[in-house]
């Protein structure tokens, strides 16, 4: 969408205002949500069981413990909640990348 067609609304001194949003044309939706609209692509972990499990699994993944039974249990929970979320494939690729790096 062309940037002149998007305005960021803001509340300032008890008045509704707006400002232009730069660099929107051809941008990915996720980047627009974050930069132009000021929201996260995912809900907070305290609201979303999937995001809570994702954060928990990332701790296992980054510490090299993604193959532990506890990590697999968390991963299974994520798959049950949202089996088609693209982050599941990304996590698998990252797990393989980290394993290859460790040798």
GUTORTI-903621 format. One record per residue (C-alpha): residue in one letter; residue number from 1; x, y, z. Coordinates in Angstrom, 2 decimals, padded with zeros to 5 digits. Layout:
BEGIN
{'A'; NUM; {X; Y; Z}},
...
END
This chain:
BEGIN
{'X'; 1; {000.00; 000.00; 000.00}},
{'X'; 2; {001.29; 003.43; -000.86}},
{'X'; 3; {002.55; 005.38; 002.13}},
{'X'; 4; {000.38; 008.42; 001.42}},
{'X'; 5; {-002.67; 006.20; 001.98}},
{'X'; 6; {-001.68; 005.26; 005.53}},
{'X'; 7; {-001.72; 007.51; 008.56}},
{'X'; 8; {-000.74; 006.59; 012.09}},
{'X'; 9; {-003.31; 007.88; 014.56}},
{'X'; 10; {-002.10; 009.20; 017.89}},
{'X'; 11; {-003.59; 010.80; 020.94}},
{'X'; 12; {-001.82; 013.98; 021.98}},
{'X'; 13; {-002.94; 016.59; 024.53}},
{'X'; 14; {-006.49; 015.23; 024.57}},
{'X'; 15; {-006.73; 015.52; 020.80}},
{'X'; 16; {-006.68; 012.92; 018.10}},
{'X'; 17; {-003.85; 013.55; 015.67}},
{'X'; 18; {-002.09; 011.71; 012.90}},
{'X'; 19; {001.32; 011.39; 011.34}},
{'X'; 20; {002.53; 009.87; 008.07}},
{'X'; 21; {003.97; 006.39; 008.04}},
{'X'; 22; {007.12; 006.09; 005.88}},
{'X'; 23; {008.18; 003.12; 003.77}},
{'X'; 24; {004.98; 001.10; 003.58}},
{'X'; 25; {004.77; 000.27; -000.11}},
{'X'; 26; {005.73; -003.36; -000.69}},
{'X'; 27; {006.46; -003.92; 003.00}},
{'X'; 28; {005.64; -007.18; 004.76}},
{'X'; 29; {002.52; -007.08; 006.91}},
{'X'; 30; {004.43; -008.10; 010.05}},
{'X'; 31; {006.85; -005.21; 009.71}},
{'X'; 32; {003.97; -002.80; 009.21}},
{'X'; 33; {002.25; -004.06; 012.33}},
{'X'; 34; {005.39; -003.52; 014.36}},
{'X'; 35; {006.80; -000.31; 012.93}},
{'X'; 36; {003.80; 001.58; 011.60}},
{'X'; 37; {001.08; 000.46; 013.97}},
{'X'; 38; {003.15; -000.18; 017.08}},
{'X'; 39; {001.84; -003.67; 017.80}},
{'X'; 40; {003.53; -007.03; 018.07}},
{'X'; 41; {002.92; -009.73; 015.49}},
{'X'; 42; {001.99; -012.09; 018.30}},
{'X'; 43; {-000.03; -011.55; 021.46}},
{'X'; 44; {001.81; -011.45; 024.80}},
{'X'; 45; {002.71; -014.76; 026.45}},
{'X'; 46; {000.39; -014.08; 029.38}},
{'X'; 47; {-002.55; -013.99; 026.94}},
{'X'; 48; {-001.56; -016.73; 024.47}},
{'X'; 49; {-000.73; -020.29; 025.54}},
{'X'; 50; {001.01; -020.76; 022.18}},
{'X'; 51; {003.32; -017.78; 022.73}},
{'X'; 52; {004.01; -018.90; 026.31}},
{'X'; 53; {005.02; -022.33; 025.01}},
{'X'; 54; {007.09; -020.73; 022.23}},
{'X'; 55; {009.06; -018.67; 024.74}},
{'X'; 56; {009.57; -021.74; 026.92}},
{'X'; 57; {010.76; -023.84; 023.96}},
{'X'; 58; {013.16; -021.12; 022.82}},
{'X'; 59; {014.94; -021.38; 026.18}},
{'X'; 60; {015.44; -025.11; 025.59}},
{'X'; 61; {016.51; -024.53; 021.99}},
{'X'; 62; {019.08; -021.85; 022.78}},
{'X'; 63; {020.61; -023.90; 025.57}},
{'X'; 64; {021.01; -026.99; 023.38}},
{'X'; 65; {018.27; -028.92; 025.16}},
{'X'; 66; {015.65; -029.07; 022.40}},
{'X'; 67; {015.75; -032.88; 022.33}},
{'X'; 68; {015.01; -033.33; 026.03}},
{'X'; 69; {011.66; -034.83; 027.05}},
{'X'; 70; {010.64; -031.54; 028.66}},
{'X'; 71; {011.35; -029.59; 025.47}},
{'X'; 72; {009.53; -032.16; 023.34}},
{'X'; 73; {006.51; -031.88; 025.64}},
{'X'; 74; {006.44; -028.11; 025.12}},
{'X'; 75; {006.85; -028.53; 021.36}},
{'X'; 76; {003.97; -031.03; 021.31}},
{'X'; 77; {001.78; -028.54; 023.17}},
{'X'; 78; {002.59; -025.91; 020.54}},
{'X'; 79; {001.71; -028.33; 017.74}},
{'X'; 80; {-001.61; -029.15; 019.41}},
{'X'; 81; {-002.50; -025.48; 019.79}},
{'X'; 82; {-001.50; -024.31; 016.31}},
{'X'; 83; {-000.17; -027.10; 014.11}},
{'X'; 84; {000.17; -024.94; 011.00}},
{'X'; 85; {002.01; -021.98; 012.51}},
{'X'; 86; {005.08; -021.26; 010.34}},
{'X'; 87; {007.24; -020.73; 013.42}},
{'X'; 88; {007.19; -024.51; 014.00}},
{'X'; 89; {009.13; -025.06; 010.76}},
{'X'; 90; {011.45; -022.20; 011.65}},
{'X'; 91; {012.15; -023.78; 015.05}},
{'X'; 92; {012.96; -027.10; 013.39}},
{'X'; 93; {015.40; -025.42; 011.01}},
{'X'; 94; {017.02; -023.52; 013.87}},
{'X'; 95; {017.35; -026.72; 015.89}},
{'X'; 96; {019.11; -028.41; 012.95}},
{'X'; 97; {021.35; -025.39; 012.37}},
{'X'; 98; {022.42; -025.27; 016.01}},
{'X'; 99; {023.03; -029.03; 016.08}},
{'X'; 100; {025.22; -028.82; 012.97}},
{'X'; 101; {027.15; -025.94; 014.48}},
{'X'; 102; {027.83; -027.91; 017.64}},
{'X'; 103; {029.09; -030.77; 015.50}},
END
